[in-house]
Amino acid sequence: MALEGRFDEAAGVVRVGRDARQRYHDSRGYGYPLEGNEIALAPVEAAHLLYRGDLEAVVDDAGDRLGFREFVAREPGEKFGVRFLVYADLRSRGFYLSPAAEPWISSPPTGAGAVDFAVFPRGKGPGDGEIEYPLRVIGERTDVPASELEAGVLAVVDEESEITYFEVDERDPTGTSEAPLPENCDADLLADRVVVWDPPLELYEKAFYGQPLEGREYDEPTLQCSLLEAAYLAERGAIALEPETLRERGREVEGERFDRRLAVYTALRERDIVPKTGYKFGADFRTYADVASVDDLGHSELLVRVHPDGVVFEPRDLALDVRLAHGVRKTMVFALVDDDGGIEWRSIERLTP
C-alpha cells in the first residue's frame, strides 16, 4: 500500500510517516530520518516516488492532494525541472543520490559552484560515507564562470530534455620531454615568425622546436619558429634575439592574448611537455608528453585552450570542445590564466554514468 506525504512548504520538505524509513530510506536511500519511522524528502525525491507510484499523493498546507502532475506543476524548488530529469535518469541507471546538503548527508561537497547532488557509488547509499562524485545540474542556456568549473560532474539538460554529463577535473600536466637548449643561435624576426639559422639538429629532432624550412628533406634544418617558441628560446639565451622585442611583436599580432599564451607555453615546457600549435583542432595547443624523437612522435594527448581566469563558458561551447577533442582521441584542457600569470588547469570529458 502506497503512502501519502505532507508537504511542509515552510521547511521545503515532504514528510512521510508510518513505515517510510524502512520502505524508502533504509532500503533505497531516499530522504533523511526524523523521529521514529518518519522521514523528510526533498521535493525532487518526493516527485520521483510519486512518478514511480511508490508515493500515492502529497498533501499540501491547504489540504489538497497532489499527484505527480499537480506536484511537478508547482515547480517546488530552484531549477526543479532540470534537477528532476537528472535525478530520475541517475536513479534509472542504478545510482542512489541525495541533495548535496545537510541533513541528507553529514559532509556535503562544497565549492564555488553550486553542487546539487551527491552521487553515491553503485551499491552504496547516504549512510555509507562515500561519494562517487558531486554533481551540478544546469540547463543548456546557463553560463558557467570559470571560477565555478570545479572538479566533479556537470549535467547539462538541453532544450529537448536530453542530458549530457561532463566530468571536470583539476589537471596537473607533466611529461618527460626534456632536452638541452643551445646558446645564442643566429635568428631573424620576420613578421609573425622567426627563422633560426644553423641550429643544432637536436633543437628540432629531440626538442621539437619549429619546423624545418627545407621541409622533410633536410640534413641540418633551418627552423621556422612561432613567436611563442622564439620568445621562450630567447628568454633562455638559446637564440640571439631580445625577448622583449619578440613579446612586443607578439602583442602587436594578437594583443594581450599573447602574454597568456606565452605563460601557458612556458609552463608546459617547464613541465617537460612539448606544446605545438592546436590550430587544426580549433585550440591553442596540442601537447606531447614524452617526445624522444620527432621520428617516433606518436599522437598528442591533450588539446589546450587558453583563457583568462574570468572567462564565462556557454555549455554549448563546452560540448563543442569536448566533442572535438574526443573525435581526435585527445582530452580537452582549459588553462585559466590570472592577471599575475598564475595558471589553473581543468580537464573536461564526456562521462557515461
Secondary structure, DSSP 8 states (H G I E B T S, - for coil): --EEEEEETTTTEEEE-TTHIIIIIIHH--SEE-STT-EEE-HHHHHHHHHHTSEEEEE-TTS-EE-HHHHHHT--STTHHHHHHHHHHHHHTT--EEESSTTTSSS----SS---EEE--TT--GGG---SEEEEEEETT--EEGGG--SEEEEEE-TTS-EEEEEEEE------------SSB-EEEETTEEEE-S--THHHHTT--SEETTTT--SS--EEEEHHHHHHHHHTTSBSS-HHHHHHHHHHHHTTHHHHHHHHHHHHHHTT-EEEE-GGGTSSEEEES--S-GGG-----EEEEEEETT-EE-HHHHHHHHHHHHHTT-EEEEEEE-TTS-EEEEEEEEE--
